[in-house]
Amino acid sequence: MKKLQMVDLRSQYLKIKTEIDKGIQEVIDSCAFINGPAVQNFQKSLEQYLGVKHVIPCANGTDALQVSMMALSLKPGDEVITTSFTFIATAEVIALLKLTPVLVDVDPGTFNIDPEAIRRAITPKTRAIVPVHLFGQAAPMEEIMEIAEKHNLFVIEDNCQAIGSDYFFTDGTSKKAGTIGHIGCTSFFPSKNLGCYGDGGAIFTNDDELAKQMRVVVNHGMTVRYYHDYVGVNSRLDSIQAAVLNVKLALLDEYAAKRRAAADFYDKAFASHPKLNTPERYAKSTHVFHQYTLVTKNTDRKALIEFLTSKEIPAMIYYPVPLHMQKAYLDSRYKPGDFPVTEQLSETVFSLPMHTELDQEQLTYITSNVLDFLNR
C-alpha cells in the first residue's frame, strides 16, 4: 500500500506532470515572472469558473483578507464579527489593522458561523462580518446577507477552504462560495483544494469600484506608476504559481468529486457509530471536503490519534485552541465557557487524510483501524 499522507501532492503532481512542467517552462522561457500572461490567463479563467466579474490575484490568503479590509476603508476600532473556530489568519488581519475582532460561536453540526450568534453580537460599531466556509462547505450565506443588509454591514467571505462549493438559495438559484458577499477571499496554499506550489491567493468581487480599489492596494497603493494615492501593500501572485493553477483549475470539479467519493466511503464506514459523529452536510451547500473532520464521543481522542500514528495513519486536529483562548488574542471580553460549541469541538474533533489520490485500499486500511480502536 502506498504511504498515507494527509494530502498527497506528489501523486497528484505525477498525474499532471507534463502539463505542469510545460506551463512552468513557458514562464521561464518568457521571463515574465511577475504579472505575466500566465497570471492574466488564470485571472480570466477563475472569473469564468466562479461567475464573478473581478478576480484580483495576490500573494496569499491572509493578504486577500487584509487587502479586502483595507479597500473597505475600515477604521481602527471598527468591529468585525467572525468565528472563534477557524485558522488564526481570519482574526489576525483584523488585529493587524487595529480593528476590533468580535468572536461568535458556531453551529455544532456544520462547524460554520451561527447566524443567531451574529445577530446578538451586532453593535453600533459593527462594520463587517467575515463568515468562514469551514472544511469545504459554505456558511448560511442567505441568512447572513439578510442580516448584513438590515444593518448596513459589509460581508467578506473567507473562502480559503471551500473554493468550488456551490450555494443554493431558496429561490432555486445558486452561486459559487466566495461570490455571494461583497468580497470573497481564497488561498492557494499547496494543500488547498486548488493549491499551487508555493504561496498564492485571490480576491473576488462583483463591485467595480471595490475591484478598482483592491487592484490599487495590492500594488503599493499606485494608481499611476510611482504615484501613490493610497497606503497599499505588495501582494502579487507570481507567474509560475499561476501556471500551476491554470492546469489545476481545469481539474477542480474532478478533484472535488474524488474528495466527495472518499468522504462517502468514510461516512459509510462510520455511519451511526456511537463514538463518532460524521460531518454534517449542509443542505444549501455542496461540500468539497477540504478536510474530513469527525467529532469523537466518549472516547480518548489523544489515545486514538496515537494509535493511528502507530499504524502510520496521519490524523490532525483542526483546531485545538479556539481563537478566544489563543495567547495572542486573549481579551477581557471573553472567557472559557463563552463559546460552548467551539470549545467542545476543539476538544473532540479530528481529521483523517483527505485528498484526490486516496484509493480503496488506503481508505479501507484507515477506516478499519479507526474502528478497531473504537470497538475495543
N, C-alpha and C positions, 0 to 999 in steps of 0.2 A: 504494500500500500504506500502511496505517495505521502511524504511527510505532511502532517497537518499544520496549517497556519491560520491565524485569524483572517488574513487577507493574502491570497496567493497571487502576487503581482507578477512574479516571474513566469508562471504557467500562462497567465493571461497574455503577457507580452509575447511569448513564443508563438502564440496563435496569430498574432498580428504583426510579427517582426518585420516582414517585408514592407508593409505599408508604413509602419513607424519609422523604420530606418530610412526609407525613401524620403519621407517628409522632413526628417531631421537633416538629411544630407542636402536637400534643396535649400533649407535655411542657411546652412554653412556655405554652400556654393554661392548664394546670393549675398551673403554677409549683411543681410537686412535683419539684424538681431533684435532691434527694438522697433515696435510698431510697423513691422514689415507686412508683406502680403499675407503671411500665414495668420497673423493676428486679425487682419481685416476680414479674411475669409471665415475665420472662426466666429468672429462677432456676428457676421451676417447669417451664418448657419445657425447659431444659437438663437438669434432673434426669430428666425423662421420656425425653429423647433418649438420654442416657447410660445410663439404667437404674441410677441411683445414688440413694441415699437423701437425700444432702445436697449442695447446691452453695452455696458461700459466695462471692458476688461480691466483688471487691476492685479496687484501683486499677490493678494491672499484674501481669505475670507474675513479676517479680522479688519483689514484695511477697508473691505467693502462696507462693513458696518460703520466704521469710523467716518468714511467719506460720506456715507448717507446722512449721518447726523450732522456733519459739517455743512452739507448742502442745504439742509433744512433750517440752518441758522439757529439751532437750539442754543440757548444761553446758559451759563453756569447757574445752577440752582433749579433749572427746569427739571421736572420729574419725568422719568421714562419707566414705564411698567414692563417688567419681563418676569420670567420664571426663575425660581431658585434651583430647578432641576435641569441643568444644562451645562455645557462646557463653559469654562471661565471667560472665553472671549466675548460672549454676549454682554456680560456686565463690565468687562474690562474696558471696553471703549467708552462706555457711559462714564465710568470713573475718570478715565484719562482726559475726557473733555470737560471735567468738573460739573457734569450733570449729576442728578440725584437718582441712583437706581432704586426703584420701588419693586421689591420682590413679592411674588404671589405663588400660591400653591398650584398643583396640577391635578388633572383627572387621574384616578387610580388605575383606570383601565388602559387608556391610550398614552399616558405619561405626558400629555400635552397640556398647555396652559388652560386653566379653568376660567371661562368667561365670567362666571359669577364672582370669582375672586378679583377679576379685573374691575368689575363694577364697584366692588367695595373699596378698591384702592384708589379710585379717581379722586383728585382734589383740584382746587383752582390752579395749582401749579403744574398739573399733568399736561404734557405736550405730546407724548408719543407712546405707542405700545409696540413692543418687539415680541411677537409670538415666535416660538421656535418650533419648527416642524421636526420633532424629535424622532430619531431612529428610522425615519423613512416614510412617515405619513403626515399629512397636513393637519394643523390645528383647526378648530372650528371657525374658519375664516368668515363665513357669512354672518355669524353672530358677532364676531369681533369687529367686522366692518360696520355693522349697525351701531355698536357701542361707540366706535370712533366717530361716525357721522353725527351721532347725537351730541357728543361732547367736543366736536371740532378738533379731533386728535389725528396726528399722523400715524400710519401703520408701516413699520419696516419689518418685512418677513425675513427671519433668519432661516434660509432655505439650504443651509450647508449640508444637511443630511437627507434631503428629500427631492433633489432635482429629478425631474421626470415624473413625479407623482401628479395625478390628476385630482382636482377637487370638484365635486358635483354640487350645484346649487339647487335649491328647492324648485326653481322654475325649469329644471331639466338641462340647463346649460352647464358647461364645465370650463375650467381654466387650469393651466399648469400652476402647481405650487410655486410661489415666488412672484407671480404676476398679478396677484389679487389686491395687495395693499398698494400704498403709494410708491413704495420701493421694495425690491426683493434683493437679497444678497446670497451669494454662494461661495463655496471654497472648492478648489480643485486639488486639494491635498491628495497625495498619491493613493491613500486608502479610501477616498470618497467613491461613490458610485460612478461619477465622472471625474476621474483623477488624472493629473498629469505626472511628470517625472521630476517634480520639484514643488515649489510653491506657486500658487496661482489662485485667482478669484475673479468674480464678476458681480456687477450690479445691474438690476433690471428696472425699467420704469416705462410707463406709457405717457408720462408727463414730459412734454417737450422742454419746458423751462427747467425742470429738475435735471433732466438729462444734460442739458447745456451746462448747468452749474456743476454737476458732478464731473464732467469732462474737464472743466477748468480746475477743479480741486485736485484731481489725480495728477495733474501736470503742473505742480508748483504754483497753482493759482494764476497761471498765464492765460490771457485772452489773445495777446499777440506776443510773439517770441521776445523774451526779455522785458516784457511789460507785465507786471504782476499787480492785478487789481484786487486780489483776494489772498488770504493766507491759505496755502494749499499744502499738499504732500507730494512725494514722489512715489507713485504706486502704479507700476505697469506690468502687464503680462508679457513676458518675453516671447520671441517668435518661436523658439524651439519648443517651449511648452505648448504654444498654440498649435504647432504642427502635430504634437501628440494628441491634443484634444480634438483636432479635426478628424482624426481617424476614429477615436473612441466615441465621439458624439453620434456617429452613424450607427453605432452598436448599442447605444444607451438603452433603448427599449428591449433589445435582446438580452442585455445584461440584467435588466430588471426582471424579465421573465425567468431567467435562471435563478436569481435570488429568491423569487417567489416560490419556485419549484422546491428549492432547498428548505424554505420556511414551511411549505406544505408537508414535507417529509418530517420535519421536526414536530409540527403540530400533531400529525397523526400518531407519531411515536409517543408523545407526551399527553395525549388527549385524556382529560379527566383524571390525571394522576393527582392523588390527594396532597402531594407535596410540591406541586408546581402549578403556576398559572402561565399559560402560553400567551403570547402577545395578542391583545385585542385589536381587531381590525375595524377601524372606524368606517362606518357605512358610507360616509360622504367623501372618502378619500381612498384612492388606491395606495397600497403600501409597497414601497420599493426596497424595503429591508436593508437600509444601511447597516443596521445591527439587528440581530435576532436576540431579544432580551427577555428572559424568563424571570418570574418572581418566585422565590422559594417560600415554602410554608412549613413550619415545624421541622426544619432541618438545619444542620450546621453548614452554612454557606462556605465558610473558610475550609472546613474539612472536605467538602465536595470539590472545591477548586484544587486543593492539594492532591486529592485522589485523581482528578482529571490530569493534573500536571504529571503525576507519576505514570500515567498512561500516554504521555506525550500528546495530550489534547489541550490546546490553549483555551483559556477562558479569561474574560476580563470583566471588571466592574465599571460600568458607566452609569452613575458617577458615585464614588464612595463618600464624598463630602459635599453636602449642599452648599450653594453659594453663600447663604447667610451664616454658615458655620466655618467658612474659609478664613484663615487668619488675616489675610489681606483685606477682607471685606466685612470684618466684624463691625456691627453697628448697634448702637444702644436701642434702636427702634425694634430690633429683632432679638429673640432668644430661643433656645432649644424648646421645641414644642409648638412654636408658632405656625409651622408648616407640617402638619402631621403626615400628610400623604407623601410629600417629598422626603421627609426624614425616614419614613418606613421603607420607601423604595430604595433609598441609599443603603439601607441595612440588609436588603433582601434580594436585590436584582443581581443577575449575572448574565453575560452574553457569550454565546457559543460562536465558533467560526462561521462566518457568513461572507461568501464571495461567489464569483461567477464560475469558479473551477471546481467546486465541490462535486464529487461523484458519489454514486450509491454506496460503494464500499466504504468510503470515508464517513458518510452520513450514518450508515449502519453501525460502524465502529463507535462513533461519537454517542449516538443515542443509546446503544446497548450498555455502554459504560456509565452513562448518567443514570440509567435505570438500575443498573447493578448496584450502584451506591445507594440510591434512594430506597430500593427494595430490601435492603439488609435488615 
